[in-house]
Amino acid sequence: MKNWLIGLLLLAFASVYGCDAGNEVRVAVAGPFTGSNAAFGEMIKRGASLKAKEINDAGGIKTDEKDEAGEFIKKELVLDFENDTGKEKEAIAVATRISTNPRILAVIGHFNSACSLRGKTIYGRKGIVALSPGSTNVTVCEGSDWMFRNLYRDDFQAAFIAKYIKNKLTDLTSVAVFYDNDAYGKGLADAFLAEAEVLGLSIVAKESYDRDNTDFKAQLTSIKAKNPDIIFISGLYSQAGLIVKQARESGITARFFGADGVDSPDFLEIAGDAAEGTLLTTPFTFGAGGDQALKVADAFKTEYGVDPDTWAALSYDAVGMIAEAIEKTYNTENSIEDKRKAIRDHLADIDTPEEGYTGITGLTYFDINGDTVNKPAYVKIVKDGKFDTAEQQMLE
């Protein structure tokens, strides 16, 4: 019998008789754990796992059940990691597998916007909430009651980058745009170009590339002929690293500005010395997160031997939000559909600062679409081969 049919039968059984996984509550984490975006996936997995470990070390998630002594029973939080490889086709299979599994209460993910967009319809149809710690395309949450995210949208990020270039990099007057031709890259580039026009930035070149490309010399030759002061890369770290390296090899001296998809330590490895001086946006920096964020960073490094990045932090907080939602809404007698809907309703009710969830990445609460409200952007710079917080920020 096909796996999907088995899943549907199990879901139907759970709907009628209720479903309780014994001493566990299960949440799926969907992301690119292999493939060209695997560095993102590894950080997502580690950040999510660290939060789950902390919850379980403290006893687990409290439920409405009581033991013989009248104490509320706590259940272990178990994360099921589902690999979408950063590809739309795999995301469809992953979303179907997750949503038809009657033991899974909610989803952390996806990371890539294209994957979240593919999963959105499936999650909505099956009634399971997805909280993304990475998808920034404007339309990810629109039109669905079941999609949420705990970071900004690309229209905000794009406008931020354009304003930063205009107001903070005043000696750089001409801009080239080099974008990944997918939902994330193109959507961000389009929003940047719209804001650039409003601000009067001089756009001298616009080039695109496909995700599987490794040779960007043709596009870079065209960009070089326009002699821009700065090149905005709207894409992910694996291609951005190669673009920056090949640009320097071809004699391009322009400054580089990357979007948050460049925010990965692997960008530094791929680009090498060519990365020096690159600026990029990020939804979070541990230096701006306060004492609790620094404690988590220390715990992360102790556990995994490396420093956490933005995506580890956002995934850590996403698990915390879902765990809190489960704890506050868990009803043993409810069907799986009712358990899932209660989680969704809880997140939807987090719509004011007073009701917001305070994590290491700041205060998270949602608008009517499931988009987070009033979370800032920060700027990093590559300095001495490492990411550092840029001296000039634009948080006002």
C-alpha positions in Angstrom: 0.0 0.0 0.0 1.3 3.5 -0.8 2.7 5.4 2.1 0.5 8.4 1.5 -2.6 6.1 1.6 -1.5 4.6 4.8 -1.0 8.1 6.2 -4.5 9.1 5.2 -6.0 6.0 6.8 -4.1 6.7 10.0 -5.3 10.3 10.0 -8.9 9.2 9.5 -8.5 6.8 12.5 -7.0 9.5 14.6 -9.8 11.9 13.7 -12.5 9.5 14.9 -10.7 8.0 18.0 -8.3 10.8 18.9 -4.5 10.4 18.7 -2.1 10.5 21.6 1.5 9.4 21.1 1.9 8.1 24.6 4.6 10.1 26.4 5.5 12.3 23.3 4.4 15.3 21.4 5.8 15.5 17.9 6.6 18.5 15.7 8.0 18.4 12.2 11.0 20.5 11.1 11.1 20.9 7.3 14.2 22.3 5.6 17.1 21.8 3.2 19.1 19.2 5.1 21.0 18.1 2.0 21.7 19.8 -1.3 23.2 23.3 -2.2 21.4 24.9 0.8 22.4 22.3 3.4 24.4 24.8 5.5 21.1 26.6 6.2 19.5 23.2 7.1 22.2 22.3 9.5 21.8 25.5 11.4 18.0 25.1 11.5 18.3 21.5 12.8 20.8 22.5 15.5 18.9 25.5 16.7 15.6 23.6 16.8 17.3 20.7 18.5 18.9 22.9 21.2 15.5 24.4 22.1 13.9 20.9 22.2 16.7 19.7 24.4 16.2 22.6 26.8 12.5 21.9 27.0 13.0 18.2 27.6 15.7 18.8 30.2 13.2 20.9 32.1 10.7 18.0 32.1 9.0 18.4 28.7 5.7 20.0 27.6 3.0 20.2 30.3 -0.3 18.7 29.2 -3.8 18.6 30.7 -3.3 15.1 32.1 -2.6 14.5 35.7 -0.7 11.7 37.5 -1.9 9.8 40.6 -0.5 12.6 42.8 -2.5 15.2 40.9 0.5 16.7 39.1 0.2 17.7 35.5 2.0 15.2 33.3 4.8 16.5 31.0 5.5 14.9 27.6 8.8 14.7 25.7 9.0 17.1 22.7 10.2 15.0 19.7 11.2 16.7 16.4 10.8 14.9 13.1 13.2 16.3 10.6 12.0 16.3 7.0 14.4 17.1 4.2 12.9 19.2 1.3 16.4 19.7 -0.2 15.3 23.3 -1.0 13.4 22.1 -4.0 9.7 22.6 -4.7 9.0 19.0 -5.8 10.5 17.7 -2.6 8.6 20.3 -0.6 5.3 19.0 -1.9 6.2 15.4 -0.9 7.4 16.5 2.5 4.3 18.6 3.2 2.1 15.7 2.2 3.9 13.3 4.4 3.9 15.6 7.4 0.2 16.6 7.1 -1.0 13.1 6.8 0.9 11.9 9.8 -1.5 11.9 12.7 1.2 12.1 15.3 2.6 15.5 14.1 0.9 18.5 15.7 2.7 21.4 13.8 5.5 22.3 11.4 8.6 24.4 11.8 9.4 25.4 8.2 10.0 25.6 5.5 13.2 27.7 5.0 13.1 28.4 1.2 10.2 30.6 0.2 9.5 28.5 -2.9 9.1 25.5 -0.6 6.8 27.3 1.8 4.7 28.4 -1.1 4.4 24.8 -2.3 3.6 23.5 1.2 1.1 26.3 2.0 -1.9 24.8 0.1 -1.3 21.3 1.5 -1.0 22.5 5.1 -4.1 24.6 4.7 -6.1 21.8 3.2 -5.0 19.3 5.9 -5.3 21.9 8.7 -1.8 21.9 10.2 0.1 25.1 11.1 3.5 25.9 9.7 5.8 28.5 11.3 8.7 29.5 9.0 12.0 30.7 10.4 13.3 31.7 7.0 10.8 32.3 4.2 10.6 36.0 3.4 8.8 36.1 0.0 5.9 38.6 0.4 3.2 36.0 -0.5 4.2 33.2 1.8 1.6 33.8 4.4 -1.1 35.6 2.3 -4.3 33.7 1.6 -3.8 31.0 4.3 -4.9 30.8 7.9 -2.2 28.2 8.6 1.0 29.9 7.6 3.1 32.1 10.0 6.7 33.3 10.1 8.9 34.9 12.8 10.9 37.3 10.6 10.4 40.2 8.2 9.1 40.1 4.6 11.1 40.8 1.5 9.3 44.1 0.8 10.6 45.3 4.1 14.0 43.9 3.6 14.3 45.3 0.0 13.2 48.8 1.1 15.7 48.6 4.0 18.6 47.8 1.7 17.7 50.5 -0.8 17.4 53.1 1.9 20.7 51.9 3.5 22.6 52.3 0.2 21.0 55.7 -0.4 21.4 57.1 3.2 24.5 55.3 4.5 26.6 54.6 1.5 26.4 58.0 0.0 29.6 57.7 -2.0 28.2 54.7 -4.0 25.8 56.2 -6.5 25.3 53.5 -9.2 23.9 50.0 -8.5 23.8 46.7 -10.4 21.3 44.0 -9.3 22.2 40.3 -9.7 19.3 38.0 -8.7 18.4 34.3 -8.3 15.5 33.7 -10.6 13.3 32.0 -8.0 10.5 33.1 -5.7 13.0 34.5 -3.1 15.6 36.1 -5.4 13.2 37.6 -8.0 10.7 38.8 -5.4 13.3 40.6 -3.4 15.0 42.1 -6.5 11.7 43.4 -7.8 10.9 45.0 -4.5 14.4 46.5 -4.3 14.1 48.0 -7.8 10.7 49.5 -6.9 12.1 51.2 -3.8 15.3 52.2 -5.7 13.1 54.1 -8.2 11.3 55.9 -5.5 14.6 56.9 -3.8 16.2 57.9 -7.1 19.0 55.3 -7.0 20.8 54.9 -10.3 20.3 51.2 -11.5 22.8 50.6 -14.3 22.5 46.8 -14.7 20.1 44.0 -13.9 21.1 40.3 -14.4 19.6 37.0 -13.3 20.9 33.5 -12.8 19.4 30.0 -12.2 20.0 28.2 -8.8 22.1 25.4 -10.4 24.6 27.8 -12.1 28.2 27.8 -11.1 29.7 29.9 -13.8 28.6 33.6 -13.7 31.3 35.1 -16.0 28.9 36.1 -18.8 26.6 38.1 -16.5 29.6 39.6 -14.6 31.1 40.7 -17.9 27.9 42.5 -18.7 27.8 44.1 -15.3 31.5 45.1 -15.4 30.8 47.0 -18.6 28.3 49.2 -16.7 30.9 50.0 -14.0 28.6 50.0 -11.0 29.7 51.3 -7.6 27.9 48.5 -5.7 26.3 45.2 -6.7 23.3 43.9 -4.9 23.1 40.1 -4.8 19.6 38.8 -4.3 20.1 35.1 -3.7 21.6 32.5 -1.5 25.1 32.0 -0.1 26.2 29.1 -2.3 25.9 31.1 -5.5 26.8 34.5 -3.9 30.1 33.1 -2.8 31.0 32.1 -6.3 29.7 35.4 -7.8 31.9 37.4 -5.5 34.9 35.2 -6.1 34.5 35.3 -9.9 33.8 39.0 -9.9 37.1 39.7 -8.2 38.9 37.4 -10.5 37.4 39.3 -13.5 38.6 42.6 -12.1 35.4 44.0 -10.7 36.1 46.3 -7.8 32.5 47.3 -6.9 31.3 46.8 -3.3 28.9 43.9 -2.7 25.7 44.0 -0.7 23.9 40.7 -0.1 20.4 39.9 1.2 19.9 37.6 4.1 20.2 34.5 2.0 23.9 35.3 2.0 24.0 35.1 5.8 25.8 31.7 6.2 29.4 30.9 7.3 29.6 28.9 4.1 29.6 32.1 2.1 32.9 33.0 3.7 34.4 29.6 2.8 33.2 29.7 -0.8 34.2 33.3 -1.5 37.4 33.3 0.5 39.3 36.6 0.5 37.0 38.0 -2.1 34.3 38.2 0.6 36.1 41.0 2.5 34.0 44.1 2.8 30.8 42.5 1.7 27.7 43.9 3.4 24.5 42.0 4.0 21.2 42.2 5.8 20.1 39.8 8.5 17.0 39.5 10.7 19.1 39.1 13.8 22.5 39.4 15.4 23.5 37.8 18.7 25.3 41.0 19.6 22.0 42.8 19.6 20.1 40.0 21.3 21.1 40.7 24.9 22.3 38.5 27.7 19.8 35.6 27.0 20.8 35.4 23.4 24.5 35.3 24.3 23.8 32.5 26.8 22.1 30.5 24.1 25.0 31.2 21.7 27.4 29.8 24.4 25.2 26.7 24.9 25.0 26.2 21.1 28.8 26.3 20.7 29.2 23.9 23.7 26.8 21.5 22.1 27.9 21.7 18.5 31.4 23.2 18.5 30.5 26.1 16.2 28.8 29.5 16.6 25.1 29.7 15.8 23.8 31.9 13.0 20.6 33.9 12.4 18.7 30.8 11.2 19.7 28.8 14.2 18.3 31.6 16.4 15.1 31.9 14.5 14.5 28.2 14.5 15.3 28.1 18.3 12.5 30.7 18.8 10.1 29.0 16.4 10.3 25.7 18.4 9.7 27.8 21.6 6.6 29.4 20.2 5.1 26.1 19.0 6.0 24.4 22.3 4.2 27.2 24.2 1.2 26.9 21.9 1.0 23.1 22.5 1.3 23.5 26.2 -1.4 26.2 26.4 -3.9 24.4 24.2 -3.2 20.6 24.7 -6.4 18.6 25.3 -5.9 14.8 25.5 -9.5 14.1 24.5 -9.3 16.2 21.3 -8.9 14.7 17.9 -5.8 15.4 16.0 -7.6 18.0 13.9 -8.8 19.8 17.0 -5.3 19.7 18.6 -3.8 21.2 15.4 -6.5 23.9 15.1 -6.0 24.9 18.7 -2.3 25.6 18.0 -3.3 27.6 15.0 -5.8 29.6 16.9 -3.3 30.3 19.7 -0.7 31.7 17.2 -3.4 33.8 15.5 -4.3 35.3 18.9 -0.7 36.5 19.4 -1.5 39.8 17.7 -0.4 42.5 20.1 2.9 43.3 21.8 1.3 42.4 25.1 0.5 38.9 23.9 3.7 38.4 22.0 6.3 35.7 22.5 9.6 37.0 23.8 12.5 34.9 22.5 16.2 35.5 21.8 15.4 37.2 18.5 13.1 39.7 20.2 9.3 40.1 20.5 7.2 38.2 18.0 3.5 38.8 17.3 1.5 38.5 14.1 -0.8 40.5 11.9 -3.9 39.1 10.3 -1.9 37.4 7.6 0.4 35.6 10.0 3.3 37.9 9.2 5.4 39.1 12.1 5.1 42.8 13.1 7.9 45.3 13.7 10.9 43.1 13.7 14.0 45.0 12.6 16.8 44.3 10.1 20.5 44.6 10.8 23.5 44.9 8.7 26.6 42.7 8.9 30.0 43.2 7.2 32.7 40.7 6.4 35.8 41.9 8.3 39.0 40.0 8.6 37.3 36.9 7.1 34.4 36.9 9.6 31.0 38.3 9.9 30.8 41.4 12.1 28.1 43.9 13.0 28.5 46.9 10.6 29.3 50.2 12.4 26.4 51.9 10.6 23.0 50.5 11.4 19.5 51.9 10.4 17.2 50.8 13.2 15.2 54.0 13.5 
